[in-house]
């Protein structure tokens, strides 16, 4: 990584992120296949050319919204016309039934949305416990191991049962769907919009690594 905005990203994070890209666009990268890629624009072009589907110039964001709106209307038994892009998720999904409703929504869509998280207090507590337990390993091994086990288990359970929304509006879910489940968000999953891919990747890189979109130019240096 050489670019000022990308230089702080660990190579392992990029590799894990590429696995998410493979899943979203239904492509597969072989070992060292991207070794020749040095600029962000090259990566965008390579991924675009890797997608061997019919090009269809329609908007995936729009299709994702229609698919999500229909799913919510059926799951919550509400009128489709009342669901808008700026609709508050907290209003649509009250805390009492939030976990159940979101699971039903994911089942209907056919993929995970991953929009629920535990309360920040729980995350802080288990993070602190993990750190303290790790230090304890060097002094009292059994206690350190027990603390690490408890913290990992606590993280897992709290994430599985989290009721806090990580997003605020329908629009944000639509954008997330387009990034992370691109083909599955389209009406015809055997097509893609070639002209969208670069913008989707810019949005995704920016969101994933908290980058300034203006720095993600085609000349931005990568690996």
N, C-alpha and C positions, 0 to 999 in steps of 0.2 A: 504494500500500500504506500503510495507516494503523495497522493493528493491531500491537501491540508484538511479536507472534510472527511476523508476516508482513512487517513493514516492511523487513527486510533481504534479501528475495528480489527479485532482479532481474526486471523485467517480461519480459525475453527468456527467462528460465528458465521462467516461468509459461506463456509461449506454446509453448515446446517441450513442456512437460508436458501442455498441452491436446491436443497432437497424439497423445500416448500415450493420453490418455483417449478420443479419437476412435477410435483403433485397438482399444482394449479393448472398448468398448461399441458399436462399429460405428455411430457417429454422425458428423456433419460440421458444423463451425461456419463460417459465412460471416464475411467481414471485418466487424469491429465488431458482430457479432451479440450479443456478451456485454457491450457497452458499458454497458448498464443495470444490470448485476450489481454490487452493492456489498458484499454480505455472503455469507459462506460458505454459510449455509443456502439463500440464493437460488440459488447456483451448484448445490448438490446437487439442489434441486427442478427446476431448469431441465434439468439433465442427465437426471434421472429421467424427466421428461416428454418429453424428446427421443427416448428409446428407444421406437420404435414396434413393440413385440413383445408377445406374449401374456404377461400376468402369471401366474406360477406360484410359489406359496409353498413352494418347496423350497430346501434349503441348497446353495449353490454350492460352499462349502468342502468339504462332504461329497462332492459329485460330483467335484470336482477331485481329492480324495484317492483315490477309487475309480479314476478314470481314470489317475492317476499310478501307483498301486499295480499296476494291470494291466499298464501299459507296462513298469515295472521288472521285474515277474515274467517277462514274455516276453523282454525284452532280456537279463536276467542269468540266466534259467532257474532261478528260485527260486520257492518256494511263496508265494502271495499272503498267506497268513495270518501269515507271518514278518515282513511289512513293516508297521511301525507308525509312528504320527505322530512318535514320539520317536527313531526309528531314526537312527543316525549316518550321514551321507552319506559320510564318510571311510571307514567300514567297508564300505559298499555299493559304493563306487567307488574301488578302490585306484589309486594314482597312476599305476602302470604302464600301465593300460588306460583311464584316466579320460577322456581326450579322445575316444577312439573310442566308449566307452560312452555318454557324454553326447550325442554327435552322433547316435547311434542312437536314443537316448531322444527327442531333439528331433524327429527324423524321424518317429517313431511317433506322437508327440503332435500334430505338424503345426505347431508353433511353437517359437521360440527360448526357452530358459530363461535364458540369459545368467547362469550361475552359476559360470563359471570366470574366473579373473583371473591375471595374471602375479604373480610373487613381488614383495613390497614393495620389495626391493632394486633390482630392475630398474626399477620405476616411479620410484624416487628418482633413480637414475642418469640415466635419460632426461629426467626433469624438470630436473635440474641442468644437463645438457648443453644443453637447450633454452634455459634462462635465460641461461647463459653465452654461447651462440651469438647470442642476441638482442642482448645487450650488445655483442658483437664486431662486429655489423653496423655500428655507428657508428665503428668503428676500422679493421677489415680486412674489407671487404664479402665477398670470396669465401670466407674462412674462416667468417664468420658464417653465410652461406647454406648452406655445406656442413654445418656443425654442426646447423643447423635441419633440413635434409633427413635427416641421419642419425638425429636424435632422433625425428622424426615416423615414419620408417620403422621404427625400433626399437620405438616404441610400438605400431605396427600389428602387427608380427610377434609381439611378446611377448604381445599380447592375443589374437591368433589361436591361439597355442600355449600359453597359460597353463594350468597344472595345479592352481593353488590354488583351493580352493572358497570362494566368497564367502558361502555359507550353511552351517549346521551340521546341520540336521535335515530330515526329510521334511516336518514341519509348516511349516517356513519356506518350502519350495518351494510347498506347497499355498497358502499365503497369498499368495505372489508370483504364482502362476498366477491366483488369483482377482482380484488387482488388475490385472495387466497383460494378461491374456488371459481376461477375464471370460466372454464368451459362448462362447469355444472350450473353456472348462473345464466347461461345462454339458453334461448328457446330451442335452438338446434345445436346440440353438443358436438356435431360433426363439422361445425363451421367456426371461424374466428374472424375478427376484424383486424387485419394486418396493421392498419393505421393507428390502432389503439395501444398496441403492446408497449411501445416506448413510454408513453404517458403512464400506463399502469405500473411499469417498473420504476419510473421516477417516483410515483406516489408511494409505492411499496418500500423502496429503499429509504425514502425520507421518513416514512412512518416507523419502519423497523429499527432504524439506527439513529433516529432523531437528527436527521440531516437537513440542512437548508436546501430546498429544491433548486434554488438558483445556482447552487454549486454543482448540481448534478447535470453538467453539460455533457455533450457527446465527447468532449476532449478530457473530461475528468479521468485521472489515472487510477487504475485499479491494481491488479495483482502485480 
